[in-house]
Amino acid sequence: MRHEDQPTPAAALFDALGPAYEKAFAHAPAHLSALEWLIERLPLAARTLDVGSGTGRPTAAALIAAGHSVLGVDVSPVMVELAARQVPEAEFRCGDIRELPIEADAFDGVCVFFSLLQMTRAEQSALTLRLARALRPGGHLVLATVPADVEDVEVLFMGRPVRATSLAEEDVVGMVEAAGLTVLSRHSTAFTPDHPGAGPEPHLFLYCRRDETGR
């Protein structure tokens, strides 16, 4: 058990990366396309949840610009401080989404962009189920991850060693469907972050809906 005042590995990583993470990833075309897809389907003045909200850009900033409210949750205090400064119209909370109470049927849209990779597979499945239940019937969720059949392996991310866990593409789809969501479409791409020494990364984006009669 870690001490309460000891940061999680994810918090320590993103505290250290800070604005460099935004520079590396914020302009990824597939990420921006997923945001556009979600925004097109949100009702007026929608309530949205951004899981792993980072610096607030591009996700929270785009949602606010489209006239929606945003609750961003991130485990990194540095990221939350940056986000609150850059997107002051949104609400940001510093905390572990695995431990944060999430009200059922509370959100019209949920974003989960690359925020599962430092969780165990059981935690990823449990959180996906909670996020699906947090959607109102008819609400939409966009999820992005690095599809790979790996569990607690060390990888180098932006020059730093990270323990990562993920699932192969079909297993990610299965996890989302088991949570009660319909995968309307998926998009696979390769993206090279704007960071020294970075190479292309496989990215998977799922475009999902909680159906009206889904539960």
MDTraj code that builds the backbone (N, CA, C; nanometers):
import mdtraj as md
import numpy as np

residues = "MET ARG HIS GLU ASP GLN PRO THR PRO ALA ALA ALA LEU PHE ASP ALA LEU GLY PRO ALA TYR GLU LYS ALA PHE ALA HIS ALA PRO ALA HIS LEU SER ALA LEU GLU TRP LEU ILE GLU ARG LEU PRO LEU ALA ALA ARG THR LEU ASP VAL GLY SER GLY THR GLY ARG PRO THR ALA ALA ALA LEU ILE ALA ALA GLY HIS SER VAL LEU GLY VAL ASP VAL SER PRO VAL MET VAL GLU LEU ALA ALA ARG GLN VAL PRO GLU ALA GLU PHE ARG CYS GLY ASP ILE ARG GLU LEU PRO ILE GLU ALA ASP ALA PHE ASP GLY VAL CYS VAL PHE PHE SER LEU LEU GLN MET THR ARG ALA GLU GLN SER ALA LEU THR LEU ARG LEU ALA ARG ALA LEU ARG PRO GLY GLY HIS LEU VAL LEU ALA THR VAL PRO ALA ASP VAL GLU ASP VAL GLU VAL LEU PHE MET GLY ARG PRO VAL ARG ALA THR SER LEU ALA GLU GLU ASP VAL VAL GLY MET VAL GLU ALA ALA GLY LEU THR VAL LEU SER ARG HIS SER THR ALA PHE THR PRO ASP HIS PRO GLY ALA GLY PRO GLU PRO HIS LEU PHE LEU TYR CYS ARG ARG ASP GLU THR GLY ARG".split()
xyz = np.array([
    [0.0853, -0.1199, 0.0000],
    [0.0000, 0.0000, 0.0000],
    [0.0888, 0.1249, 0.0000],
    [0.0524, 0.2220, -0.0826],
    [0.1303, 0.3441, -0.0850],
    [0.0804, 0.4400, 0.0218],
    [0.1660, 0.5267, 0.0684],
    [0.1238, 0.6293, 0.1609],
    [0.0300, 0.7251, 0.0903],
    [-0.0619, 0.7855, 0.1649],
    [-0.1619, 0.8740, 0.1062],
    [-0.0989, 0.9930, 0.0349],
    [0.0173, 1.0378, 0.0850],
    [0.0784, 1.1562, 0.0247],
    [0.1795, 1.1211, -0.0838],
    [0.1893, 0.9924, -0.1193],
    [0.2816, 0.9505, -0.2231],
    [0.2075, 0.9446, -0.3562],
    [0.2571, 1.0145, -0.4604],
    [0.1844, 1.0158, -0.5871],
    [0.1830, 0.8787, -0.6533],
    [0.0766, 0.8506, -0.7282],
    [0.0724, 0.7290, -0.8075],
    [0.1744, 0.7401, -0.9202],
    [0.2113, 0.6269, -0.9825],
    [0.3028, 0.6362, -1.0967],
    [0.2502, 0.7275, -1.2076],
    [0.1193, 0.7230, -1.2324],
    [0.0629, 0.8093, -1.3367],
    [0.0752, 0.9556, -1.2983],
    [0.0487, 0.9882, -1.1712],
    [0.0607, 1.1273, -1.1271],
    [0.2045, 1.1759, -1.1388],
    [0.2982, 1.0927, -1.0968],
    [0.4393, 1.1318, -1.1043],
    [0.4826, 1.1531, -1.2488],
    [0.4375, 1.0642, -1.3385],
    [0.4737, 1.0770, -1.4799],
    [0.4226, 1.2082, -1.5386],
    [0.2943, 1.2359, -1.5199],
    [0.2367, 1.3533, -1.5862],
    [0.2698, 1.4833, -1.5133],
    [0.2988, 1.4759, -1.3855],
    [0.3562, 1.5929, -1.3186],
    [0.4871, 1.6321, -1.3863],
    [0.5678, 1.5317, -1.4190],
    [0.6979, 1.5585, -1.4793],
    [0.6858, 1.6069, -1.6234],
    [0.5879, 1.5549, -1.6968],
    [0.5745, 1.5915, -1.8382],
    [0.5157, 1.7308, -1.8558],
    [0.4113, 1.7631, -1.7803],
    [0.3512, 1.8959, -1.7866],
    [0.3176, 1.9385, -1.9285],
    [0.3531, 2.0620, -1.9668],
    [0.3168, 2.1143, -2.0987],
    [0.3763, 2.0350, -2.2150],
    [0.4833, 1.9596, -2.1913],
    [0.5439, 1.8821, -2.3000],
    [0.4456, 1.7790, -2.3553],
    [0.3568, 1.7292, -2.2704],
    [0.2587, 1.6311, -2.3172],
    [0.1625, 1.6963, -2.4156],
    [0.1167, 1.8165, -2.3840],
    [0.0271, 1.8867, -2.4750],
    [0.0948, 1.9116, -2.6087],
    [0.2191, 1.9572, -2.6053],
    [0.2915, 1.9833, -2.7297],
    [0.3033, 1.8572, -2.8144],
    [0.3223, 1.7440, -2.7494],
    [0.3447, 1.6189, -2.8218],
    [0.2169, 1.5632, -2.8829],
    [0.1028, 1.5828, -2.8168],
    [-0.0169, 1.5090, -2.8563],
    [-0.1386, 1.5929, -2.8929],
    [-0.1419, 1.7203, -2.8564],
    [-0.2674, 1.7960, -2.8654],
    [-0.3169, 1.8163, -3.0077],
    [-0.2296, 1.8021, -3.1053],
    [-0.2715, 1.8280, -3.2430],
    [-0.2901, 1.6990, -3.3231],
    [-0.3043, 1.5856, -3.2557],
    [-0.3247, 1.4589, -3.3256],
    [-0.4551, 1.4636, -3.4047],
    [-0.4512, 1.4442, -3.5363],
    [-0.5727, 1.4567, -3.6171],
    [-0.6864, 1.3642, -3.5735],
    [-0.6545, 1.2405, -3.5356],
    [-0.7606, 1.1471, -3.4977],
    [-0.8274, 1.1900, -3.3676],
    [-0.7521, 1.2469, -3.2764],
    [-0.8080, 1.2985, -3.1512],
    [-0.9043, 1.4138, -3.1817],
    [-0.8618, 1.5056, -3.2660],
    [-0.9469, 1.6187, -3.3007],
    [-1.0719, 1.5733, -3.3747],
    [-1.0590, 1.4723, -3.4600],
    [-1.1756, 1.4196, -3.5311],
    [-1.2751, 1.3547, -3.4348],
    [-1.2231, 1.2829, -3.3359],
    [-1.3120, 1.2209, -3.2370],
    [-1.3871, 1.3266, -3.1580],
    [-1.3199, 1.4350, -3.1238],
    [-1.3869, 1.5450, -3.0543],
    [-1.4962, 1.6060, -3.1410],
    [-1.4676, 1.6272, -3.2684],
    [-1.5685, 1.6825, -3.3595],
    [-1.6898, 1.5911, -3.3680],
    [-1.6643, 1.4613, -3.3766],
    [-1.7735, 1.3627, -3.3838],
    [-1.8616, 1.3724, -3.2595],
    [-1.7983, 1.3795, -3.1429],
    [-1.8755, 1.3875, -3.0191],
    [-1.9547, 1.5175, -3.0127],
    [-1.8914, 1.6278, -3.0426],
    [-1.9570, 1.7583, -3.0327],
    [-2.0785, 1.7656, -3.1255],
    [-2.0684, 1.7044, -3.2428],
    [-2.1812, 1.7043, -3.3362],
    [-2.3031, 1.6318, -3.2802],
    [-2.2826, 1.5422, -3.1849],
    [-2.3915, 1.4599, -3.1326],
    [-2.4406, 1.5024, -2.9948],
    [-2.3775, 1.6002, -2.9360],
    [-2.4189, 1.6457, -2.8037],
    [-2.5395, 1.7384, -2.8135],
    [-2.6298, 1.7328, -2.7157],
    [-2.7379, 1.8309, -2.7115],
    [-2.6833, 1.9675, -2.6718],
    [-2.7666, 2.0698, -2.6813],
    [-2.7251, 2.2036, -2.6407],
    [-2.6871, 2.2048, -2.4932],
    [-2.5834, 2.2782, -2.4611],
    [-2.5386, 2.2938, -2.3223],
    [-2.5247, 2.1583, -2.2528],
    [-2.4582, 2.0662, -2.3192],
    [-2.4417, 1.9310, -2.2655],
    [-2.3480, 1.9310, -2.1451],
    [-2.3663, 1.8309, -2.0623],
    [-2.2757, 1.8084, -1.9499],
    [-2.1798, 1.6975, -1.9901],
    [-2.0495, 1.7251, -1.9828],
    [-1.9515, 1.6280, -2.0303],
    [-1.8468, 1.5994, -1.9233],
    [-1.7871, 1.4800, -1.9345],
    [-1.6825, 1.4343, -1.8431],
    [-1.5591, 1.4009, -1.9240],
    [-1.4458, 1.4564, -1.8840],
    [-1.3177, 1.4314, -1.9505],
    [-1.2282, 1.3560, -1.8523],
    [-1.2072, 1.2287, -1.8791],
    [-1.1298, 1.1413, -1.7903],
    [-0.9829, 1.1463, -1.8309],
    [-0.8983, 1.1915, -1.7394],
    [-0.7585, 1.2129, -1.7726],
    [-0.7454, 1.3408, -1.8534],
    [-0.7890, 1.4511, -1.7949],
    [-0.8094, 1.5762, -1.8689],
    [-0.6807, 1.6497, -1.9029],
    [-0.5675, 1.6098, -1.8452],
    [-0.4394, 1.6676, -1.8836],
    [-0.4359, 1.8185, -1.8686],
    [-0.3832, 1.8856, -1.9692],
    [-0.3691, 2.0311, -1.9641],
    [-0.4963, 2.1052, -2.0034],
    [-0.6020, 2.0302, -2.0348],
    [-0.7273, 2.0918, -2.0770],
    [-0.7367, 2.1146, -2.2261],
    [-0.6276, 2.0935, -2.2976],
    [-0.6272, 2.1129, -2.4423],
    [-0.5749, 1.9869, -2.5113],
    [-0.6473, 1.9401, -2.6134],
    [-0.7566, 2.0093, -2.6807],
    [-0.8963, 1.9792, -2.6283],
    [-0.9139, 1.8758, -2.5446],
    [-1.0477, 1.8221, -2.5205],
    [-1.1399, 1.9202, -2.4492],
    [-1.1051, 1.9585, -2.3275],
    [-1.1934, 2.0481, -2.2523],
    [-1.2120, 2.1801, -2.3251],
    [-1.1053, 2.2317, -2.3849],
    [-1.1142, 2.3596, -2.4558],
    [-1.2134, 2.3521, -2.5707],
    [-1.2115, 2.2421, -2.6465],
    [-1.3031, 2.2271, -2.7595],
    [-1.4476, 2.2146, -2.7116],
    [-1.4694, 2.1416, -2.6045],
    [-1.6051, 2.1246, -2.5522],
    [-1.6602, 2.2564, -2.4991],
    [-1.5788, 2.3309, -2.4283],
    [-1.6212, 2.4622, -2.3783],
    [-1.6519, 2.5560, -2.4950],
    [-1.5668, 2.5569, -2.5958],
    [-1.5873, 2.6444, -2.7115],
    [-1.7174, 2.6122, -2.7836],
    [-1.7614, 2.4860, -2.7739],
    [-1.8861, 2.4444, -2.8378],
    [-2.0084, 2.4711, -2.7498],
    [-1.9881, 2.5297, -2.6326],
    [-2.1001, 2.5686, -2.5484],
    [-2.1417, 2.4681, -2.4434],
    [-2.0539, 2.3728, -2.4128],
    [-2.0882, 2.2677, -2.3170],
    [-2.0136, 2.2878, -2.1846],
    [-2.0641, 2.2251, -2.0800],
    [-1.9942, 2.2273, -1.9523],
    [-1.9035, 2.1046, -1.9441],
    [-1.7925, 2.1194, -1.8723],
    [-1.6930, 2.0128, -1.8651],
    [-1.6508, 1.9911, -1.7209],
    [-1.6509, 1.8654, -1.6792],
    [-1.5833, 1.8237, -1.5571],
    [-1.4624, 1.7422, -1.6004],
    [-1.3427, 1.7921, -1.5737],
    [-1.2206, 1.7201, -1.6048],
    [-1.1604, 1.6607, -1.4789],
    [-1.1170, 1.5363, -1.4880],
    [-1.0573, 1.4671, -1.3738],
    [-0.9195, 1.4172, -1.4144],
    [-0.8196, 1.4497, -1.3347],
    [-0.6837, 1.4044, -1.3636],
    [-0.6117, 1.3773, -1.2318],
    [-0.5260, 1.2767, -1.2328],
    [-0.4541, 1.2380, -1.1124],
    [-0.3332, 1.3264, -1.0861],
    [-0.2933, 1.4059, -1.1864],
    [-0.1727, 1.4885, -1.1753],
    [-0.2054, 1.6302, -1.1289],
    [-0.1554, 1.6726, -1.0134],
    [-0.1778, 1.8112, -0.9697],
    [-0.1232, 1.9148, -1.0668],
    [-0.0097, 1.8856, -1.1292],
    [0.0481, 1.9794, -1.2253],
    [-0.0454, 1.9965, -1.3446],
    [-0.0984, 1.8870, -1.3959],
    [-0.1900, 1.8939, -1.5093],
    [-0.3171, 1.9701, -1.4726],
    [-0.3705, 1.9450, -1.3557],
    [-0.4939, 2.0127, -1.3143],
    [-0.4708, 2.1629, -1.3026],
    [-0.3554, 2.2016, -1.2487],
    [-0.3260, 2.3447, -1.2367],
    [-0.3138, 2.4085, -1.3750],
    [-0.2480, 2.3408, -1.4663],
    [-0.2357, 2.3919, -1.6030],
    [-0.3725, 2.4029, -1.6694],
    [-0.4529, 2.3000, -1.6551],
    [-0.5851, 2.2995, -1.7182],
    [-0.6731, 2.4112, -1.6643],
    [-0.6710, 2.4306, -1.5329],
    [-0.7544, 2.5348, -1.4730],
    [-0.7134, 2.6730, -1.5218],
    [-0.5851, 2.6897, -1.5487],
    [-0.5366, 2.8178, -1.5994],
    [-0.5704, 2.8350, -1.7474],
    [-0.5612, 2.7279, -1.8239],
    [-0.5803, 2.7372, -1.9683],
    [-0.7269, 2.7326, -2.0103],
    [-0.8099, 2.6639, -1.9323],
    [-0.9525, 2.6521, -1.9652],
    [-1.0321, 2.6861, -1.8393],
    [-1.0331, 2.8121, -1.7977],
    [-1.0947, 2.8485, -1.6698],
    [-1.2451, 2.8288, -1.6662],
    [-1.3088, 2.8164, -1.7812],
    [-1.4547, 2.7973, -1.7834],
    [-1.4952, 2.6556, -1.7421],
    [-1.4020, 2.5620, -1.7472],
    [-1.4301, 2.4233, -1.7094],
    [-1.4006, 2.4017, -1.5614],
    [-1.4521, 2.2920, -1.5089],
    [-1.4219, 2.2498, -1.3712],
    [-1.3241, 2.1339, -1.3765],
    [-1.2166, 2.1440, -1.3011],
    [-1.1172, 2.0366, -1.2981],
    [-1.0978, 1.9893, -1.1543],
    [-1.0895, 1.8581, -1.1378],
    [-1.0660, 1.7989, -1.0065],
    [-0.9413, 1.7120, -1.0138],
    [-0.8593, 1.7232, -0.9109],
    [-0.7412, 1.6382, -0.9001],
    [-0.7785, 1.5158, -0.8177],
    [-0.7734, 1.4002, -0.8814],
    [-0.8081, 1.2779, -0.8105],
    [-0.7975, 1.1578, -0.9016],
    [-0.8076, 1.0412, -0.8417],
    [-0.8017, 0.9149, -0.9139],
    [-0.9432, 0.8772, -0.9557],
    [-0.9679, 0.8700, -1.0852],
    [-1.1024, 0.8421, -1.1353],
    [-1.1537, 0.7076, -1.0843],
    [-1.0624, 0.6162, -1.0500],
    [-1.1044, 0.4862, -0.9980],
    [-1.1705, 0.4994, -0.8607],
    [-1.1399, 0.6083, -0.7898],
    [-1.1915, 0.6269, -0.6539],
    [-1.2984, 0.7356, -0.6458],
    [-1.3149, 0.8122, -0.7524],
    [-1.4080, 0.9248, -0.7505],
    [-1.5509, 0.8764, -0.7702],
    [-1.6438, 0.9155, -0.6819],
    [-1.7841, 0.8795, -0.7045],
    [-1.8340, 0.9422, -0.8350],
    [-1.9025, 0.8622, -0.9167],
    [-1.9576, 0.9099, -1.0429],
    [-2.1072, 0.8815, -1.0416],
    [-2.1846, 0.9853, -1.0543],
    [-2.3298, 0.9723, -1.0510],
    [-2.3800, 0.9050, -1.1786],
    [-2.4776, 0.8169, -1.1662],
    [-2.5361, 0.7508, -1.2823],
    [-2.6207, 0.8491, -1.3625],
    [-2.6256, 0.8279, -1.4927],
    [-2.7111, 0.9065, -1.5837],
    [-2.6839, 1.0564, -1.5721],
    [-2.5589, 1.0947, -1.5520],
    [-2.5259, 1.2344, -1.5212],
    [-2.4690, 1.3120, -1.6396],
    [-2.4180, 1.2426, -1.7422],
    [-2.3447, 1.3112, -1.8482],
    [-2.4021, 1.2786, -1.9855],
    [-2.3961, 1.3770, -2.0729],
    [-2.4356, 1.3571, -2.2120],
    [-2.3202, 1.3033, -2.2956],
    [-2.1981, 1.3315, -2.2537],
    [-2.0807, 1.2853, -2.3266],
    [-1.9655, 1.2574, -2.2333],
    [-1.8865, 1.1574, -2.2675],
    [-1.7694, 1.1197, -2.1880],
    [-1.6515, 1.0996, -2.2822],
    [-1.5364, 1.1550, -2.2447],
    [-1.4117, 1.1383, -2.3197],
    [-1.3132, 1.0576, -2.2362],
    [-1.2548, 0.9563, -2.2972],
    [-1.1548, 0.8729, -2.2306],
    [-1.0371, 0.8584, -2.3271],
    [-0.9525, 0.9591, -2.3317],
    [-0.8425, 0.9610, -2.4276],
    [-0.7131, 0.9145, -2.3613],
    [-0.6756, 0.7887, -2.3862],
    [-0.5469, 0.7321, -2.3433],
    [-0.5286, 0.7366, -2.1911],
    [-0.6373, 0.7267, -2.1168],
    [-0.6284, 0.7388, -1.9710],
    [-0.6425, 0.6054, -1.8977],
    [-0.6456, 0.4936, -1.9717],
    [-0.6590, 0.3624, -1.9084],
    [-0.5274, 0.2864, -1.8992],
    [-0.4244, 0.3339, -1.9661],
    [-0.3074, 0.2508, -1.9927],
    [-0.2224, 0.2186, -1.8706],
    [-0.2406, 0.2928, -1.7617],
    [-0.1659, 0.2612, -1.6397],
    [-0.2548, 0.1982, -1.5334],
    [-0.3636, 0.1375, -1.5792],
    [-0.4521, 0.0615, -1.4909],
    [-0.4428, -0.0864, -1.5265],
    [-0.4765, -0.1723, -1.4308],
    [-0.4845, -0.3146, -1.4606],
    [-0.6043, -0.3399, -1.5530],
    [-0.6080, -0.4556, -1.6137],
    [-0.7208, -0.4882, -1.7006],
    [-0.8519, -0.4909, -1.6233],
    [-0.8484, -0.5431, -1.5014],
    [-0.9702, -0.5447, -1.4204],
    [-1.0166, -0.4026, -1.3906],
    [-0.9234, -0.3134, -1.3620],
    [-0.9586, -0.1735, -1.3351],
    [-1.0125, -0.1057, -1.4608],
    [-0.9542, -0.1358, -1.5755],
    [-1.0039, -0.0785, -1.7005],
    [-1.1480, -0.1211, -1.7266],
    [-1.1771, -0.2489, -1.7075],
    [-1.3131, -0.2984, -1.7299],
    [-1.4118, -0.2371, -1.6320],
    [-1.3720, -0.2309, -1.5040],
    [-1.4619, -0.1755, -1.4023],
    [-1.4893, -0.0278, -1.4274],
    [-1.3871, 0.0467, -1.4664],
    [-1.4061, 0.1893, -1.4918],
    [-1.4919, 0.2106, -1.6162],
    [-1.4695, 0.1337, -1.7207],
    [-1.5509, 0.1477, -1.8416],
    [-1.6979, 0.1240, -1.8102],
    [-1.7274, 0.0267, -1.7265],
    [-1.8658, 0.0014, -1.6859],
    [-1.9229, 0.1208, -1.6093],
    [-1.8453, 0.1771, -1.5181],
    [-1.8926, 0.2937, -1.4417],
    [-1.9160, 0.4138, -1.5327],
    [-1.8285, 0.4328, -1.6296],
    [-1.8443, 0.5463, -1.7207],
    [-1.9656, 0.5272, -1.8111],
    [-1.9909, 0.4043, -1.8527],
    [-2.1106, 0.3779, -1.9329],
    [-2.2364, 0.4100, -1.8535],
    [-2.2362, 0.3744, -1.7278],
    [-2.3527, 0.4029, -1.6427],
    [-2.3657, 0.5511, -1.6123],
    [-2.2544, 0.6233, -1.6199],
    [-2.2598, 0.7677, -1.5961],
    [-2.3236, 0.8421, -1.7123],
    [-2.3297, 0.7784, -1.8287],
    [-2.3939, 0.8395, -1.9442],
    [-2.5455, 0.8346, -1.9311],
    [-2.6110, 0.9404, -1.9743],
    [-2.7554, 0.9364, -1.9893],
    [-2.7897, 0.8459, -2.1079],
    [-2.9057, 0.7804, -2.1067],
    [-2.9460, 0.7026, -2.2248],
    [-2.9413, 0.7896, -2.3500],
    [-2.8789, 0.7381, -2.4549],
    [-2.8596, 0.8146, -2.5767],
    [-2.7304, 0.8940, -2.5784],
    [-2.6581, 0.8975, -2.4663],
    [-2.5329, 0.9711, -2.4590],
    [-2.4207, 0.9000, -2.5326],
    [-2.3128, 0.9727, -2.5579],
    [-2.2022, 0.9205, -2.6376],
    [-2.0705, 0.9249, -2.5599],
    [-1.9866, 0.8268, -2.5896],
    [-1.8547, 0.8156, -2.5282],
    [-1.7530, 0.7924, -2.6376],
    [-1.6414, 0.8648, -2.6304],
    [-1.5296, 0.8389, -2.7210],
    [-1.4112, 0.7911, -2.6370],
    [-1.3500, 0.6829, -2.6814],
    [-1.2395, 0.6211, -2.6082],
    [-1.1227, 0.6015, -2.7026],
    [-1.0044, 0.6369, -2.6561],
    [-0.8828, 0.6136, -2.7344],
    [-0.7818, 0.5397, -2.6485],
    [-0.7108, 0.4476, -2.7125],
    [-0.6082, 0.3716, -2.6424],
    [-0.5028, 0.3262, -2.7418],
    [-0.3994, 0.2650, -2.6898],
    [-0.2982, 0.2001, -2.7726],
    [-0.3307, 0.0512, -2.7723],
    [-0.3827, -0.0031, -2.8823],
    [-0.4230, -0.1435, -2.8817],
    [-0.3029, -0.2361, -2.8850],
    [-0.2884, -0.3171, -2.7811],
    [-0.1757, -0.4106, -2.7730],
    [-0.2068, -0.5112, -2.6639],
    [-0.1728, -0.6352, -2.6888],
    [-0.1967, -0.7409, -2.5904],
    [-0.0774, -0.7457, -2.4955],
    [-0.0737, -0.6502, -2.4012],
    [0.0372, -0.6399, -2.3067],
    [-0.0178, -0.6160, -2.1661],
    [0.0528, -0.6664, -2.0678],
    [0.0086, -0.6524, -1.9293],
    [0.1283, -0.6220, -1.8405],
    [0.1273, -0.5041, -1.7802],
    [0.2296, -0.4592, -1.6866],
    [0.3701, -0.4728, -1.7457],
    [0.3861, -0.4194, -1.8663],
    [0.5176, -0.4208, -1.9301],
    [0.5786, -0.2818, -1.9211],
    [0.7095, -0.2764, -1.9206],
    [0.7764, -0.1467, -1.9178],
    [0.7978, -0.0977, -2.0605],
    [0.7524, 0.0249, -2.0857],
    [0.7737, 0.0878, -2.2155],
    [0.8369, 0.2242, -2.1918],
    [0.8987, 0.2770, -2.2959],
    [0.9566, 0.4104, -2.2874],
    [0.8573, 0.5093, -2.3481],
    [0.8128, 0.6051, -2.2666],
    [0.7134, 0.7030, -2.3109],
    [0.7696, 0.8423, -2.2902],
    [0.7919, 0.9129, -2.4014],
    [0.8498, 1.0469, -2.3960],
    [0.9769, 1.0488, -2.3116],
    [1.0589, 0.9456, -2.3331],
    [1.1873, 0.9374, -2.2675],
    [1.1845, 0.8861, -2.1248],
    [1.0678, 0.8424, -2.0774],
    [1.0555, 0.7976, -1.9378],
    [1.0011, 0.6549, -1.9337],
    [1.0546, 0.5695, -1.8463],
    [1.0018, 0.4339, -1.8343],
    [0.8646, 0.4339, -1.7667],
    [0.7720, 0.3579, -1.8236],
    [0.6346, 0.3534, -1.7758],
    [0.5882, 0.2083, -1.7771],
    [0.5133, 0.1688, -1.6758],
    [0.4486, 0.0377, -1.6755],
    [0.3122, 0.0528, -1.7422],
    [0.2855, -0.0287, -1.8426],
    [0.1630, -0.0131, -1.9201],
    [0.0903, -0.1464, -1.9354],
    [-0.0415, -0.1361, -1.9438],
    [-0.1277, -0.2516, -1.9677],
    [-0.2315, -0.2114, -2.0715],
    [-0.2548, -0.3003, -2.1672],
    [-0.3569, -0.2708, -2.2676],
    [-0.4171, -0.4012, -2.3173],
    [-0.5012, -0.3877, -2.4191],
    [-0.5708, -0.5006, -2.4790],
    [-0.5596, -0.4907, -2.6302],
    [-0.5671, -0.6053, -2.6965],
    [-0.5758, -0.6050, -2.8414],
    [-0.7068, -0.5389, -2.8847],
    [-0.7119, -0.4934, -3.0096],
    [-0.8267, -0.4143, -3.0563],
    [-0.9598, -0.4825, -3.0301],
    [-0.9744, -0.6072, -3.0677],
    [-1.1040, -0.6743, -3.0510],
    [-1.1405, -0.6894, -2.9036],
    [-1.0404, -0.7010, -2.8180],
    [-1.0686, -0.7115, -2.6752],
    [-1.1090, -0.5773, -2.6162],
    [-1.0549, -0.4672, -2.6686],
    [-1.1011, -0.3343, -2.6265],
    [-1.2476, -0.3172, -2.6644],
    [-1.2818, -0.3549, -2.7865],
    [-1.4207, -0.3471, -2.8315],
    [-1.5099, -0.4328, -2.7423],
    [-1.4650, -0.5534, -2.7116],
    [-1.5428, -0.6412, -2.6248],
    [-1.5637, -0.5829, -2.4864],
    [-1.4615, -0.5171, -2.4313],
    [-1.4734, -0.4537, -2.3001],
    [-1.5788, -0.3438, -2.3020],
    [-1.5773, -0.2645, -2.4064],
    [-1.6729, -0.1545, -2.4179],
    [-1.8149, -0.2080, -2.4352],
    [-1.8301, -0.3098, -2.5180],
    [-1.9634, -0.3676, -2.5391],
    [-2.0143, -0.4364, -2.4124],
    [-1.9243, -0.4996, -2.3370],
    [-1.9647, -0.5639, -2.2111],
    [-2.0124, -0.4615, -2.1093],
    [-1.9686, -0.3368, -2.1234],
    [-2.0120, -0.2296, -2.0342],
    [-2.1507, -0.1764, -2.0705],
    [-2.2065, -0.2247, -2.1814],
    [-2.3394, -0.1822, -2.2216],
    [-2.3426, -0.0742, -2.3264],
    [-2.2289, -0.0512, -2.3924],
    [-2.2215, 0.0507, -2.4962],
    [-2.2228, -0.0135, -2.6347],
    [-2.2782, 0.0590, -2.7305],
    [-2.2730, 0.0176, -2.8704],
    [-2.1578, 0.0897, -2.9388],
    [-2.0690, 0.0140, -2.9997],
    [-1.9598, 0.0750, -3.0762],
    [-2.0141, 0.1082, -3.2141],
    [-2.0341, 0.2369, -3.2396],
    [-2.0900, 0.2809, -3.3671],
    [-1.9873, 0.2764, -3.4783],
    [-1.8617, 0.3066, -3.4447],
    [-1.7538, 0.2978, -3.5422],
    [-1.6216, 0.2977, -3.4682],
    [-1.5183, 0.2616, -3.5421],
    [-1.3833, 0.2613, -3.4850],
    [-1.2854, 0.3133, -3.5888],
    [-1.1768, 0.3670, -3.5390],
    [-1.0763, 0.4234, -3.6283],
    [-0.9382, 0.3874, -3.5756],
    [-0.8600, 0.3203, -3.6585],
    [-0.7219, 0.2855, -3.6237],
    [-0.6264, 0.3715, -3.7050],
    [-0.5227, 0.4191, -3.6395],
    [-0.4278, 0.5058, -3.7079],
    [-0.2917, 0.4918, -3.6409],
    [-0.1927, 0.5549, -3.6991],
    [-0.0602, 0.5656, -3.6382],
    [-0.0284, 0.7136, -3.6233],
    [0.0240, 0.7496, -3.5081],
    [0.0551, 0.8893, -3.4809],
    [0.1945, 0.8993, -3.4216],
    [0.2719, 0.9942, -3.4716],
    [0.4055, 1.0190, -3.4182],
    [0.4012, 1.1461, -3.3341],
    [0.4194, 1.1360, -3.2026],
    [0.4158, 1.2550, -3.1170],
    [0.5261, 1.3540, -3.1529],
    [0.4982, 1.4806, -3.1260],
    [0.5963, 1.5867, -3.1484],
    [0.6909, 1.5902, -3.0290],
    [0.7853, 1.4960, -3.0302],
    [0.8789, 1.4833, -2.9185],
    [1.0066, 1.4194, -2.9708],
    [1.1240, 1.4645, -2.9250],
    [1.2503, 1.4097, -2.9759],
    [1.2572, 1.2583, -2.9618],
    [1.2919, 1.1930, -3.0706],
    [1.3097, 1.0495, -3.0683],
    [1.1825, 0.9687, -3.0762],
    [1.0667, 1.0335, -3.0857],
    [0.9405, 0.9608, -3.0887],
    [0.9217, 0.8911, -3.2225],
    [0.8630, 0.7728, -3.2171],
    [0.8268, 0.7006, -3.3381],
    [0.6765, 0.6867, -3.3475],
    [0.6263, 0.6291, -3.4559],
    [0.4816, 0.6137, -3.4726],
    [0.4223, 0.5196, -3.3681],
    [0.3067, 0.5577, -3.3149],
    [0.2332, 0.4775, -3.2171],
    [0.0999, 0.4338, -3.2776],
    [0.0591, 0.3080, -3.2560],
    [-0.0747, 0.2685, -3.2997],
    [-0.1798, 0.3269, -3.2055],
    [-0.2801, 0.3893, -3.2601],
    [-0.3892, 0.4466, -3.1810],
    [-0.5223, 0.3905, -3.2296],
    [-0.6088, 0.3584, -3.1352],
    [-0.7435, 0.3092, -3.1651],
    [-0.8446, 0.4034, -3.1017],
    [-0.9404, 0.4498, -3.1818],
    [-1.0474, 0.5363, -3.1340],
    [-1.1806, 0.4635, -3.1523],
    [-1.2574, 0.4553, -3.0449],
    [-1.3910, 0.3962, -3.0508],
    [-1.4956, 0.5046, -3.0304],
    [-1.5964, 0.5035, -3.1150],
    [-1.7072, 0.5987, -3.1089],
    [-1.8302, 0.5203, -3.0615],
    [-1.8791, 0.5529, -2.9420],
    [-1.9755, 0.4679, -2.8744],
    [-2.1003, 0.5454, -2.8309],
    [-2.2094, 0.4679, -2.8087],
    [-2.3336, 0.5262, -2.7604],
    [-2.3943, 0.4351, -2.6552],
    [-2.4521, 0.4950, -2.5529],
    [-2.5364, 0.4198, -2.4599],
    [-2.6781, 0.4257, -2.5146],
    [-2.7296, 0.3115, -2.5539],
    [-2.8616, 0.3087, -2.6159],
    [-2.9725, 0.3370, -2.5152],
    [-3.0841, 0.3844, -2.5648],
    [-3.1970, 0.4219, -2.4806],
    [-3.2457, 0.3048, -2.3967],
    [-3.2418, 0.1862, -2.4553],
    [-3.2911, 0.0665, -2.3863],
    [-3.1778, -0.0256, -2.3511],
    [-3.0594, 0.0326, -2.3304],
    [-2.9382, -0.0487, -2.3213],
    [-2.9183, -0.1269, -2.1945],
    [-2.9972, -0.1109, -2.0856],
    [-2.9602, -0.1782, -1.9626],
    [-3.0670, -0.2717, -1.9129],
])
top = md.Topology()
chain = top.add_chain()
for i, resn in enumerate(residues, 1):
    res = top.add_residue(resn, chain, resSeq=i)
    for name in ("N", "CA", "C"):
        top.add_atom(name, md.element.get_by_symbol(name[0]), res)
traj = md.Trajectory(xyz[None], top)
